[in-house]
Amino acid sequence: MDIRKKIGLRIKEYRTNLKLTQEALAFKAEIDKTYINEVENGKRNISVINLEKIIYALEVNIREFFNAESFNGGTN
């Protein structure tokens, strides 16, 4: 699976667990809601700065965010 899709799915997983809409997450991260949608759907390359903003808005640390099975098996 493409890294963009993996990151997008992880963001969506945390967002839905927190019961946040894409709009609410976008507001918390100070990012456009369309951008959040495109990232979650693997259609946009996310910058490190915006990834940090989103992870902070999801109230998770970077290590925890990337500690998922989808990131622990290569890029397939």
Long-range contacts (C-beta under 8 A, 24 or more apart in sequence): 1-70, 1-75, 1-76, 2-42, 2-75, 3-75, 4-39, 4-42, 4-43, 4-44, 4-45, 4-46, 5-42, 6-70, 6-71, 7-39, 7-42, 7-46, 7-51, 8-39, 8-40, 8-41, 8-42, 9-40, 9-42, 9-70, 10-65, 10-66, 10-68, 10-70, 10-71, 11-36, 11-39, 11-40, 11-54, 11-58, 12-40, 14-58, 14-60, 14-65, 15-40, 15-58, 18-58, 18-59, 25-54, 25-57, 25-58, 28-57, 29-53, 29-54, 29-56, 29-57
